[in-house]
Amino acid sequence: MTLKNKNPLFSVTKQENKKIYRVLGLKITRKNRFAALSAEITQNRVENGELFAKLHQALSKQIVDALSRQDIVKKELGNLNNEIKSLVEKQNKLQEALSKSTDLTVAAINETGRNSVGSIAAQISRMSAMLSSELMYSARQSEEATAALENQMASYCQTLQNSLFSNAKAIERASEKLLSDFQLLTAETKTAGEKANLAIKECGLNAKDGLLHLTEKLTRQTAEISASVSNALKEQTSGLKSELTELSKGFSEKQNENAQDLKQKIQKAQTEARQNYQELNFADLFHDTTLQTAWLKDKSFTCFRGAANYSFLYTLFRVLDNANPQTILEMGMGQTSKLTTQYAAFKHPEARLDIVENDKNWIDLYSAQLAKGDNIRIHHQELEFFTVNGIACRKYADMTPIVQDTKYQLIVVDGPFGADQPQPRTNIIGLIDNNNLADDFVIIFDDAERAGEQDTIRKTKQKLSEKGIKFVEDKRTGIKTQILLLSESRSFINFL
């Protein structure tokens, strides 16, 4: 008769009122008790090895899959960088087209002195309208491209984060499953040893010590295998997590860097497009406003490179034509001198005009193009240098012999050369301090978009406030910027 036993490793039968125990089908006797236990241990080892091999194979496949996804992400990053480069190249081509259009416009404007004024003005208006439309369309394209690129970058980043999160979770699940399986195997092995020990005890066999020794050895070996696999899994998981985290961080930083760089380039291009559009508007205003002006006999102006731009010419013309200053000081000789000398020669012969310039060769070359009159004086004045934070700054040497006690109603601050200086063109501050400013005054600063000129303007306003002189401020912007400081009596110029 065979008794019921839930464990298939063991069986119990009765024969002549004696229980006969079998382990793995082998009858337990004094001769075969160790053979039975050895067979059981061998079987457990084989099962342990097979289970470990399967789990290791599954985990290796998941790691390979994760690395494959990582290569795909790197490839997508490369594609994204190529798209960014392509967009930057398109933006550069657009900027070249804008520069060419501006040069063509300037060339057309310079033809004013040789062709019909009305025909040229009409041509300029048409070109202005066409370029204005092109600039607005380009600005919209730049904004749409920026939005599309930001959405695409966000999508790539989200995809990568989801992939990294999925890989990390899969590795954690595999590691937990492997540890769980080994813990279950250890428990089953321990249970088997306890069953075998009980069977031997019931048979009256005196092999308990031997069985315990083998069981402990098997348990210890199983625990060592489990610990080894667990440590290997933890190292692989940790390494992969670190690599994926570093990749995600690097991708995010590169994404932000590329996005910021592209955004700055697009914003710069849009700003330049707006400035060119405003400059063309001022060019139209200047030509339309001066078209019937009798005293402006020479209407040929070259607004190129460092010369005065059209927002400057238009503003200066409106001040001369409407404020009618009687005393004018112009620091720096150039295109604006064509306006001031014609004003003093043909509109207001009683006015006094002093033009100060440090370059003698430039005076000899350019003064031939200017209107002449006894009330017009061009002064060659040497430079004086001073240092600010280790950087040399220029200003005209003592101007007292030139200005004497004259109170100027219009002062143009456009010299000497002021680029890349922390405090350029500071003579205006000394003129205010020496009371060379009339009660009804206009001060025009050119190149006011530069940091150095902005500092000089700030100090000028501070000096006016210290002397209790009230003033208002106005700003004009084309491809360059002008700042106007006006006495309250001349505040109407803001509306011209």
PASE-280577 format. One record per residue (C-alpha): residue number from 1; residue in three letters; x, y, z. Coordinates in steps of 0.2 Angstrom, whole numbers, plus 2048, in hexadecimal, padded with zeros to 3 digits. Each point is the difference from the previous one (the first is absolute). Example, Ala and Ser with C-alpha at 12.3 -4.5 7.8 and 13.67 -1.06 7.14 Angstrom:
<sites>
<1, 'Ala', <83E, 7EA, 827>>;
<2, 'Ser', <806, 811, 7FD>>;
</sites>
This chain:
<sites>
<1, 'Met', <800, 800, 800>>;
<2, 'Thr', <806, 811, 7FB>>;
<3, 'Leu', <7FC, 80F, 80C>>;
<4, 'Lys', <7FC, 811, 7F8>>;
<5, 'Asn', <80E, 80D, 800>>;
<6, 'Lys', <7FF, 811, 7F8>>;
<7, 'Asn', <812, 801, 7FD>>;
<8, 'Pro', <805, 7F6, 7F0>>;
<9, 'Leu', <812, 7FF, 807>>;
<10, 'Phe', <7FA, 7F4, 80E>>;
<11, 'Ser', <7F5, 7F1, 801>>;
<12, 'Val', <7FB, 7F5, 80E>>;
<13, 'Thr', <7FA, 7EE, 7FF>>;
<14, 'Lys', <7FB, 7F3, 80D>>;
<15, 'Gln', <806, 7EE, 800>>;
<16, 'Glu', <7FD, 7F4, 80E>>;
<17, 'Asn', <7FC, 80E, 80C>>;
<18, 'Lys', <810, 80A, 7FC>>;
<19, 'Lys', <801, 810, 7F6>>;
<20, 'Ile', <80C, 800, 7F2>>;
<21, 'Tyr', <806, 812, 7FA>>;
<22, 'Arg', <806, 804, 7EF>>;
<23, 'Val', <809, 810, 7FA>>;
<24, 'Leu', <800, 803, 7EE>>;
<25, 'Gly', <7FA, 7EE, 7FE>>;
<26, 'Leu', <80E, 7F8, 809>>;
<27, 'Lys', <7FD, 7F6, 810>>;
<28, 'Ile', <809, 808, 80F>>;
<29, 'Thr', <80B, 7F3, 808>>;
<30, 'Arg', <810, 801, 809>>;
<31, 'Lys', <809, 7FD, 7EF>>;
<32, 'Asn', <7F7, 80C, 7F5>>;
<33, 'Arg', <7FB, 80E, 80C>>;
<34, 'Phe', <80F, 80B, 7FB>>;
<35, 'Ala', <7FD, 7FB, 7ED>>;
<36, 'Ala', <7EE, 806, 801>>;
<37, 'Leu', <805, 811, 808>>;
<38, 'Ser', <80E, 802, 7F3>>;
<39, 'Ala', <7F4, 7FD, 7F2>>;
<40, 'Glu', <7F4, 80D, 807>>;
<41, 'Ile', <80F, 80D, 803>>;
<42, 'Thr', <806, 7FD, 7EE>>;
<43, 'Gln', <7EE, 802, 7F9>>;
<44, 'Asn', <7FE, 811, 80A>>;
<45, 'Arg', <811, 806, 7F9>>;
<46, 'Val', <7FB, 7FC, 7EE>>;
<47, 'Glu', <7EF, 809, 802>>;
<48, 'Asn', <80A, 80F, 808>>;
<49, 'Gly', <80C, 801, 7F2>>;
<50, 'Glu', <7F2, 7FF, 7F3>>;
<51, 'Leu', <7F5, 80D, 809>>;
<52, 'Phe', <80F, 80C, 801>>;
<53, 'Ala', <805, 7FD, 7EE>>;
<54, 'Lys', <7EE, 805, 7FA>>;
<55, 'Leu', <7FF, 80F, 80B>>;
<56, 'His', <811, 806, 7FB>>;
<57, 'Gln', <7FB, 7FE, 7EE>>;
<58, 'Ala', <7F0, 80A, 802>>;
<59, 'Leu', <809, 80E, 809>>;
<60, 'Ser', <80E, 800, 7F3>>;
<61, 'Lys', <7F3, 802, 7F2>>;
<62, 'Gln', <7F7, 80F, 80A>>;
<63, 'Ile', <811, 808, 802>>;
<64, 'Val', <804, 7FE, 7ED>>;
<65, 'Asp', <7EF, 807, 7FC>>;
<66, 'Ala', <803, 80F, 80B>>;
<67, 'Leu', <811, 803, 7F8>>;
<68, 'Ser', <7F8, 7FF, 7EF>>;
<69, 'Arg', <7F3, 80D, 805>>;
<70, 'Gln', <80E, 80B, 806>>;
<71, 'Asp', <808, 7FF, 7EF>>;
<72, 'Ile', <7F0, 805, 7F8>>;
<73, 'Val', <7FF, 80F, 80B>>;
<74, 'Lys', <812, 805, 7FC>>;
<75, 'Lys', <7FB, 7FF, 7EE>>;
<76, 'Glu', <7F1, 80B, 802>>;
<77, 'Leu', <80B, 80C, 809>>;
<78, 'Gly', <80B, 801, 7F1>>;
<79, 'Asn', <7F1, 803, 7F5>>;
<80, 'Leu', <7FA, 80E, 80B>>;
<81, 'Asn', <811, 808, 800>>;
<82, 'Asn', <800, 7FF, 7ED>>;
<83, 'Glu', <7EF, 808, 7FF>>;
<84, 'Ile', <806, 80E, 80C>>;
<85, 'Lys', <80F, 803, 7F4>>;
<86, 'Ser', <7F5, 801, 7F1>>;
<87, 'Leu', <7F4, 80D, 808>>;
<88, 'Val', <80F, 80A, 805>>;
<89, 'Glu', <807, 800, 7EE>>;
<90, 'Lys', <7EF, 805, 7FA>>;
<91, 'Gln', <800, 80E, 80C>>;
<92, 'Asn', <811, 806, 7FA>>;
<93, 'Lys', <7FA, 800, 7EE>>;
<94, 'Leu', <7F1, 80A, 805>>;
<95, 'Gln', <80C, 80D, 809>>;
<96, 'Glu', <80B, 801, 7F0>>;
<97, 'Ala', <7F1, 803, 7F6>>;
<98, 'Leu', <7FB, 80E, 80C>>;
<99, 'Ser', <811, 808, 7FF>>;
<100, 'Lys', <800, 7FF, 7ED>>;
<101, 'Ser', <7EF, 808, 800>>;
<102, 'Thr', <805, 80E, 80B>>;
<103, 'Asp', <810, 803, 7F5>>;
<104, 'Leu', <7F5, 801, 7F1>>;
<105, 'Thr', <7F5, 80D, 809>>;
<106, 'Val', <80E, 80A, 805>>;
<107, 'Ala', <807, 800, 7EE>>;
<108, 'Ala', <7EF, 806, 7FA>>;
<109, 'Ile', <800, 80D, 80D>>;
<110, 'Asn', <811, 806, 7FB>>;
<111, 'Glu', <7FA, 803, 7EE>>;
<112, 'Thr', <7F5, 80E, 806>>;
<113, 'Gly', <80D, 80D, 7FC>>;
<114, 'Arg', <801, 7FA, 7ED>>;
<115, 'Asn', <7EE, 7FB, 7FC>>;
<116, 'Ser', <7EE, 807, 802>>;
<117, 'Val', <7FC, 802, 813>>;
<118, 'Gly', <7EE, 7FC, 7FD>>;
<119, 'Ser', <805, 7F0, 7F6>>;
<120, 'Ile', <80C, 7FA, 80D>>;
<121, 'Ala', <7F5, 804, 80F>>;
<122, 'Ala', <7F2, 7F5, 7F7>>;
<123, 'Gln', <80D, 7F2, 7FD>>;
<124, 'Ile', <806, 801, 812>>;
<125, 'Ser', <7ED, 7FF, 806>>;
<126, 'Arg', <7FE, 7F0, 7F5>>;
<127, 'Met', <810, 7F8, 806>>;
<128, 'Ser', <7FB, 804, 812>>;
<129, 'Ala', <7EF, 7F8, 7FF>>;
<130, 'Met', <807, 7F1, 7F7>>;
<131, 'Leu', <80E, 7FE, 80D>>;
<132, 'Ser', <7F4, 803, 80E>>;
<133, 'Ser', <7F5, 7F2, 7FA>>;
<134, 'Glu', <80F, 7F5, 7FF>>;
<135, 'Leu', <806, 804, 811>>;
<136, 'Met', <7EF, 7FD, 808>>;
<137, 'Tyr', <7FE, 7EF, 7F7>>;
<138, 'Ser', <812, 7FB, 805>>;
<139, 'Ala', <7FC, 805, 812>>;
<140, 'Arg', <7F1, 7F5, 800>>;
<141, 'Gln', <809, 7F2, 7F9>>;
<142, 'Ser', <80E, 802, 80D>>;
<143, 'Glu', <7F3, 800, 80E>>;
<144, 'Glu', <7F7, 7F0, 7F9>>;
<145, 'Ala', <811, 7F7, 7FE>>;
<146, 'Thr', <804, 804, 812>>;
<147, 'Ala', <7F0, 7F9, 806>>;
<148, 'Ala', <801, 7F1, 7F6>>;
<149, 'Leu', <812, 7FC, 805>>;
<150, 'Glu', <7FB, 803, 813>>;
<151, 'Asn', <7F1, 7F4, 7FE>>;
<152, 'Gln', <80C, 7F3, 7F7>>;
<153, 'Met', <80D, 801, 80E>>;
<154, 'Ala', <7F3, 7FE, 80D>>;
<155, 'Ser', <7F9, 7F1, 7F8>>;
<156, 'Tyr', <812, 7F8, 7FE>>;
<157, 'Cys', <803, 804, 812>>;
<158, 'Gln', <7F0, 7F8, 806>>;
<159, 'Thr', <803, 7F0, 7F5>>;
<160, 'Leu', <811, 7FE, 808>>;
<161, 'Gln', <7FA, 802, 811>>;
<162, 'Asn', <7F2, 7F4, 7FE>>;
<163, 'Ser', <80C, 7F3, 7F8>>;
<164, 'Leu', <80D, 802, 80E>>;
<165, 'Phe', <7F2, 7FE, 80D>>;
<166, 'Ser', <7F9, 7F1, 7F8>>;
<167, 'Asn', <812, 7F8, 7FF>>;
<168, 'Ala', <803, 804, 812>>;
<169, 'Lys', <7F0, 7F8, 805>>;
<170, 'Ala', <803, 7F0, 7F6>>;
<171, 'Ile', <811, 7FE, 807>>;
<172, 'Glu', <7F9, 802, 812>>;
<173, 'Arg', <7F2, 7F3, 7FD>>;
<174, 'Ala', <80C, 7F4, 7F8>>;
<175, 'Ser', <80C, 802, 80F>>;
<176, 'Glu', <7F1, 7FE, 80D>>;
<177, 'Lys', <7FA, 7F0, 7F6>>;
<178, 'Leu', <811, 7F8, 800>>;
<179, 'Leu', <802, 803, 813>>;
<180, 'Ser', <7EF, 7FA, 803>>;
<181, 'Asp', <803, 7F0, 7F6>>;
<182, 'Phe', <810, 7FC, 80A>>;
<183, 'Gln', <7F8, 803, 810>>;
<184, 'Leu', <7F2, 7F4, 7FC>>;
<185, 'Leu', <80D, 7F3, 7FA>>;
<186, 'Thr', <80A, 802, 811>>;
<187, 'Ala', <7F0, 7FE, 809>>;
<188, 'Glu', <7FB, 7F0, 7F7>>;
<189, 'Thr', <812, 7F9, 802>>;
<190, 'Lys', <7FF, 803, 813>>;
<191, 'Thr', <7EF, 7F8, 800>>;
<192, 'Ala', <806, 7F1, 7F7>>;
<193, 'Gly', <80E, 7FE, 80C>>;
<194, 'Glu', <7F5, 801, 80F>>;
<195, 'Lys', <7F4, 7F2, 7F8>>;
<196, 'Ala', <80F, 7F5, 7FD>>;
<197, 'Asn', <806, 802, 811>>;
<198, 'Leu', <7EF, 7FC, 807>>;
<199, 'Ala', <7FF, 7F0, 7F5>>;
<200, 'Ile', <811, 7FA, 806>>;
<201, 'Lys', <7FC, 803, 812>>;
<202, 'Glu', <7F0, 7F6, 7FF>>;
<203, 'Cys', <809, 7F2, 7F7>>;
<204, 'Gly', <80B, 7FF, 80F>>;
<205, 'Leu', <810, 805, 7F6>>;
<206, 'Asn', <80E, 808, 809>>;
<207, 'Ala', <805, 80C, 7F2>>;
<208, 'Lys', <7F9, 810, 806>>;
<209, 'Asp', <811, 808, 802>>;
<210, 'Gly', <805, 7FC, 7EE>>;
<211, 'Leu', <7EF, 806, 7F9>>;
<212, 'Leu', <801, 810, 809>>;
<213, 'His', <812, 803, 7FA>>;
<214, 'Leu', <7FA, 7FD, 7EE>>;
<215, 'Thr', <7F1, 80B, 802>>;
<216, 'Glu', <80A, 80E, 807>>;
<217, 'Lys', <80C, 7FF, 7F2>>;
<218, 'Leu', <7F3, 800, 7F3>>;
<219, 'Thr', <7F7, 80F, 809>>;
<220, 'Arg', <811, 809, 801>>;
<221, 'Gln', <804, 7FD, 7ED>>;
<222, 'Thr', <7EF, 805, 7FB>>;
<223, 'Ala', <801, 810, 80B>>;
<224, 'Glu', <811, 804, 7F8>>;
<225, 'Ile', <7F9, 7FE, 7EE>>;
<226, 'Ser', <7F2, 80B, 805>>;
<227, 'Ala', <80B, 80D, 807>>;
<228, 'Ser', <80C, 800, 7F1>>;
<229, 'Val', <7F2, 801, 7F4>>;
<230, 'Ser', <7F7, 80E, 80A>>;
<231, 'Asn', <811, 80A, 801>>;
<232, 'Ala', <803, 7FE, 7ED>>;
<233, 'Leu', <7EE, 806, 7FC>>;
<234, 'Lys', <802, 80F, 80C>>;
<235, 'Glu', <810, 805, 7F7>>;
<236, 'Gln', <7F9, 7FE, 7EF>>;
<237, 'Thr', <7F0, 809, 805>>;
<238, 'Ser', <80A, 80E, 808>>;
<239, 'Gly', <80C, 802, 7F2>>;
<240, 'Leu', <7F2, 801, 7F3>>;
<241, 'Lys', <7F6, 80C, 80A>>;
<242, 'Ser', <80F, 80B, 802>>;
<243, 'Glu', <804, 800, 7ED>>;
<244, 'Leu', <7ED, 803, 7FC>>;
<245, 'Thr', <7FF, 80E, 80D>>;
<246, 'Glu', <810, 808, 7F9>>;
<247, 'Leu', <7FA, 7FF, 7EE>>;
<248, 'Ser', <7EF, 808, 805>>;
<249, 'Lys', <809, 80E, 809>>;
<250, 'Gly', <80C, 803, 7F2>>;
<251, 'Phe', <7F2, 800, 7F3>>;
<252, 'Ser', <7F6, 80C, 80B>>;
<253, 'Glu', <80F, 80C, 802>>;
<254, 'Lys', <804, 7FF, 7ED>>;
<255, 'Gln', <7EE, 803, 7FC>>;
<256, 'Asn', <7FF, 80F, 80B>>;
<257, 'Glu', <810, 807, 7F9>>;
<258, 'Asn', <7FB, 7FD, 7EE>>;
<259, 'Ala', <7EF, 808, 803>>;
<260, 'Gln', <807, 80F, 809>>;
<261, 'Asp', <80D, 803, 7F2>>;
<262, 'Leu', <7F4, 7FE, 7F2>>;
<263, 'Lys', <7F3, 80B, 809>>;
<264, 'Gln', <80D, 80E, 802>>;
<265, 'Lys', <805, 7FF, 7EE>>;
<266, 'Ile', <7EE, 801, 7FB>>;
<267, 'Gln', <7FC, 80E, 80C>>;
<268, 'Lys', <810, 809, 7F9>>;
<269, 'Ala', <7FA, 7FE, 7EE>>;
<270, 'Gln', <7EE, 806, 804>>;
<271, 'Thr', <807, 80F, 809>>;
<272, 'Glu', <80B, 804, 7F1>>;
<273, 'Ala', <7F1, 7FE, 7F5>>;
<274, 'Arg', <7F6, 80C, 80A>>;
<275, 'Gln', <80E, 80D, 800>>;
<276, 'Asn', <802, 7FF, 7ED>>;
<277, 'Tyr', <7ED, 802, 7FE>>;
<278, 'Gln', <801, 80F, 80C>>;
<279, 'Glu', <80F, 807, 7F6>>;
<280, 'Leu', <7F6, 7FF, 7F0>>;
<281, 'Asn', <7F2, 809, 808>>;
<282, 'Phe', <80B, 80E, 805>>;
<283, 'Ala', <808, 801, 7EF>>;
<284, 'Asp', <7EF, 802, 7F8>>;
<285, 'Leu', <7FC, 80E, 80D>>;
<286, 'Phe', <810, 809, 7FD>>;
<287, 'His', <7FE, 800, 7ED>>;
<288, 'Asp', <7EE, 805, 801>>;
<289, 'Thr', <802, 80D, 80D>>;
<290, 'Thr', <80F, 808, 7F7>>;
<291, 'Leu', <7F9, 7FF, 7EF>>;
<292, 'Gln', <7FA, 812, 7FF>>;
<293, 'Thr', <80C, 808, 80C>>;
<294, 'Ala', <809, 80E, 7F7>>;
<295, 'Trp', <80E, 803, 80C>>;
<296, 'Leu', <806, 7ED, 7FF>>;
<297, 'Lys', <807, 802, 7EE>>;
<298, 'Asp', <80C, 7F1, 801>>;
<299, 'Lys', <7F5, 7F1, 804>>;
<300, 'Ser', <80D, 7F2, 7FC>>;
<301, 'Phe', <805, 7F7, 810>>;
<302, 'Thr', <80A, 7F0, 802>>;
<303, 'Cys', <7F9, 7F6, 80F>>;
<304, 'Phe', <80D, 7F2, 800>>;
<305, 'Arg', <80A, 7F7, 80E>>;
<306, 'Gly', <805, 80C, 80E>>;
<307, 'Ala', <7F7, 80F, 7F8>>;
<308, 'Ala', <7F0, 808, 806>>;
<309, 'Asn', <7F1, 7F5, 7FD>>;
<310, 'Tyr', <7EF, 806, 7FA>>;
<311, 'Ser', <7F8, 801, 812>>;
<312, 'Phe', <80E, 80C, 804>>;
<313, 'Leu', <7FF, 80B, 7F0>>;
<314, 'Tyr', <7ED, 801, 802>>;
<315, 'Thr', <800, 805, 812>>;
<316, 'Leu', <80E, 80D, 7FD>>;
<317, 'Phe', <7F7, 807, 7F1>>;
<318, 'Arg', <7EF, 802, 80A>>;
<319, 'Val', <809, 809, 80F>>;
<320, 'Leu', <809, 80C, 7F4>>;
<321, 'Asp', <7F0, 803, 7F6>>;
<322, 'Asn', <7F4, 803, 80E>>;
<323, 'Ala', <80B, 805, 80F>>;
<324, 'Asn', <80B, 80C, 7F6>>;
<325, 'Pro', <80F, 800, 80C>>;
<326, 'Gln', <80B, 810, 800>>;
<327, 'Thr', <80F, 7F7, 807>>;
<328, 'Ile', <806, 7EF, 7FB>>;
<329, 'Leu', <80E, 7F5, 806>>;
<330, 'Glu', <804, 7F0, 7F6>>;
<331, 'Met', <80D, 7F5, 807>>;
<332, 'Gly', <806, 7F4, 7F2>>;
<333, 'Met', <7FF, 805, 7ED>>;
<334, 'Gly', <7F6, 7F5, 7F4>>;
<335, 'Gln', <7F0, 7FE, 7F7>>;
<336, 'Thr', <7F6, 80A, 80D>>;
<337, 'Ser', <80C, 80E, 7FC>>;
<338, 'Lys', <7F8, 802, 7EF>>;
<339, 'Leu', <7F0, 804, 809>>;
<340, 'Thr', <807, 80C, 80C>>;
<341, 'Thr', <80B, 80A, 7F4>>;
<342, 'Gln', <7F1, 802, 7F3>>;
<343, 'Tyr', <7F5, 805, 80F>>;
<344, 'Ala', <80D, 80D, 805>>;
<345, 'Ala', <804, 806, 7EE>>;
<346, 'Phe', <7EE, 800, 7F8>>;
<347, 'Lys', <7F3, 801, 80E>>;
<348, 'His', <807, 809, 80F>>;
<349, 'Pro', <810, 80A, 7FB>>;
<350, 'Glu', <7FF, 808, 811>>;
<351, 'Ala', <803, 7F0, 809>>;
<352, 'Arg', <811, 7FB, 806>>;
<353, 'Leu', <806, 7EE, 7FC>>;
<354, 'Asp', <810, 7F9, 808>>;
<355, 'Ile', <805, 7EF, 7F9>>;
<356, 'Val', <80E, 7F7, 80A>>;
<357, 'Glu', <80A, 7F2, 7F8>>;
<358, 'Asn', <811, 7F7, 805>>;
<359, 'Asp', <805, 7F9, 7EF>>;
<360, 'Lys', <809, 80D, 7F6>>;
<361, 'Asn', <800, 7F5, 7F0>>;
<362, 'Trp', <7ED, 7FD, 801>>;
<363, 'Ile', <7FD, 813, 802>>;
<364, 'Asp', <80B, 804, 7F0>>;
<365, 'Leu', <7F7, 7F2, 7F6>>;
<366, 'Tyr', <7EE, 802, 806>>;
<367, 'Ser', <7FE, 813, 803>>;
<368, 'Ala', <7FF, 803, 7ED>>;
<369, 'Gln', <7EF, 7F7, 800>>;
<370, 'Leu', <7F9, 80C, 80D>>;
<371, 'Ala', <7F7, 811, 7FE>>;
<372, 'Lys', <80B, 80F, 804>>;
<373, 'Gly', <7FC, 810, 80A>>;
<374, 'Asp', <808, 80D, 80C>>;
<375, 'Asn', <7F5, 7F9, 80E>>;
<376, 'Ile', <807, 7EE, 7FD>>;
<377, 'Arg', <810, 7FB, 809>>;
<378, 'Ile', <809, 7EF, 7FF>>;
<379, 'His', <80C, 7FD, 80E>>;
<380, 'His', <80E, 7F4, 800>>;
<381, 'Gln', <802, 7FA, 812>>;
<382, 'Glu', <80C, 7F3, 807>>;
<383, 'Leu', <7FB, 7F2, 80B>>;
<384, 'Glu', <803, 7FD, 812>>;
<385, 'Phe', <801, 7EF, 808>>;
<386, 'Phe', <7FB, 7FA, 811>>;
<387, 'Thr', <7FF, 7EE, 807>>;
<388, 'Val', <7F0, 7F7, 808>>;
<389, 'Asn', <803, 7EF, 807>>;
<390, 'Gly', <810, 7FE, 7F6>>;
<391, 'Ile', <7F8, 805, 7EF>>;
<392, 'Ala', <805, 810, 7F7>>;
<393, 'Cys', <7F1, 80C, 7FC>>;
<394, 'Arg', <800, 80F, 7F4>>;
<395, 'Lys', <7FA, 811, 801>>;
<396, 'Tyr', <804, 811, 7F9>>;
<397, 'Ala', <80D, 80A, 808>>;
<398, 'Asp', <7FB, 810, 809>>;
<399, 'Met', <7F2, 808, 7F6>>;
<400, 'Thr', <7FF, 811, 809>>;
<401, 'Pro', <80A, 809, 7F2>>;
<402, 'Ile', <7F2, 7FA, 7F4>>;
<403, 'Val', <7F0, 802, 80A>>;
<404, 'Gln', <806, 80E, 80B>>;
<405, 'Asp', <7F0, 806, 809>>;
<406, 'Thr', <7F3, 7FB, 7F2>>;
<407, 'Lys', <7F0, 7F8, 806>>;
<408, 'Tyr', <7FB, 7F3, 7F3>>;
<409, 'Gln', <7EE, 7FD, 7FC>>;
<410, 'Leu', <805, 7F0, 7F6>>;
<411, 'Ile', <80E, 7F4, 804>>;
<412, 'Val', <803, 7F1, 7F6>>;
<413, 'Val', <80B, 7F2, 809>>;
<414, 'Asp', <807, 7F5, 7F2>>;
<415, 'Gly', <813, 802, 803>>;
<416, 'Pro', <80D, 7FB, 803>>;
<417, 'Phe', <801, 7EE, 7FB>>;
<418, 'Gly', <7F7, 7F7, 80F>>;
<419, 'Ala', <7FF, 7ED, 7FC>>;
<420, 'Asp', <806, 7F4, 80D>>;
<421, 'Gln', <803, 80D, 80E>>;
<422, 'Pro', <7F8, 800, 811>>;
<423, 'Gln', <7FE, 813, 801>>;
<424, 'Pro', <801, 807, 7EE>>;
<425, 'Arg', <7FB, 812, 7FA>>;
<426, 'Thr', <800, 808, 812>>;
<427, 'Asn', <803, 812, 7FA>>;
<428, 'Ile', <7EE, 803, 801>>;
<429, 'Ile', <801, 7FF, 814>>;
<430, 'Gly', <80D, 80D, 801>>;
<431, 'Leu', <7F6, 80C, 7F4>>;
<432, 'Ile', <7F1, 7FE, 80C>>;
<433, 'Asp', <80B, 803, 80F>>;
<434, 'Asn', <807, 810, 7F8>>;
<435, 'Asn', <7EF, 807, 7FC>>;
<436, 'Asn', <801, 7FE, 7ED>>;
<437, 'Leu', <7EE, 7FA, 7FF>>;
<438, 'Ala', <7F2, 80C, 7FB>>;
<439, 'Asp', <7F0, 800, 809>>;
<440, 'Asp', <7F7, 7FA, 7F1>>;
<441, 'Phe', <80B, 7F1, 7FB>>;
<442, 'Val', <800, 7F0, 7F6>>;
<443, 'Ile', <80E, 7F3, 803>>;
<444, 'Ile', <801, 7F1, 7F3>>;
<445, 'Phe', <80B, 7F1, 804>>;
<446, 'Asp', <803, 7F4, 7F2>>;
<447, 'Asp', <805, 7EE, 802>>;
<448, 'Ala', <7F6, 7FF, 810>>;
<449, 'Glu', <7FD, 7ED, 7FE>>;
<450, 'Arg', <812, 7FE, 806>>;
<451, 'Ala', <804, 7FD, 812>>;
<452, 'Gly', <80E, 80D, 801>>;
<453, 'Glu', <7F4, 80E, 7F9>>;
<454, 'Gln', <7F2, 7FA, 80C>>;
<455, 'Asp', <80C, 803, 80F>>;
<456, 'Thr', <805, 812, 7F9>>;
<457, 'Ile', <7ED, 804, 7FE>>;
<458, 'Arg', <7FD, 7FA, 812>>;
<459, 'Lys', <80D, 80C, 806>>;
<460, 'Thr', <7FA, 80E, 7F5>>;
<461, 'Lys', <7EE, 7FE, 808>>;
<462, 'Gln', <808, 7FF, 811>>;
<463, 'Lys', <80A, 811, 7FD>>;
<464, 'Leu', <7F0, 808, 7F9>>;
<465, 'Ser', <7F6, 7FB, 810>>;
<466, 'Glu', <80F, 806, 80B>>;
<467, 'Lys', <7FF, 811, 7F8>>;
<468, 'Gly', <7ED, 801, 802>>;
<469, 'Ile', <7FD, 7FF, 7ED>>;
<470, 'Lys', <7EF, 7F8, 7FC>>;
<471, 'Phe', <7FF, 7F5, 7F0>>;
<472, 'Val', <7F6, 7F3, 7F7>>;
<473, 'Glu', <807, 7F2, 7F6>>;
<474, 'Asp', <7FC, 7F8, 7EF>>;
<475, 'Lys', <807, 7F1, 7F6>>;
<476, 'Arg', <801, 7FC, 7EE>>;
<477, 'Thr', <805, 7EF, 7F9>>;
<478, 'Gly', <804, 7FA, 7EF>>;
<479, 'Ile', <810, 7F6, 7FC>>;
<480, 'Lys', <808, 80B, 80E>>;
<481, 'Thr', <7F8, 809, 80F>>;
<482, 'Gln', <800, 812, 804>>;
<483, 'Ile', <7FB, 808, 812>>;
<484, 'Leu', <7FA, 812, 801>>;
<485, 'Leu', <800, 80A, 810>>;
<486, 'Leu', <7F5, 80F, 7FE>>;
<487, 'Ser', <7FC, 80F, 80B>>;
<488, 'Glu', <7ED, 801, 804>>;
<489, 'Ser', <7FE, 80E, 7F4>>;
<490, 'Arg', <806, 7F4, 7F2>>;
<491, 'Ser', <7F6, 7F1, 805>>;
<492, 'Phe', <7F5, 802, 7F0>>;
<493, 'Ile', <80E, 7F8, 7F7>>;
<494, 'Asn', <7FA, 7EF, 807>>;
<495, 'Phe', <7F2, 801, 7F4>>;
<496, 'Leu', <80A, 804, 7F0>>;
</sites>
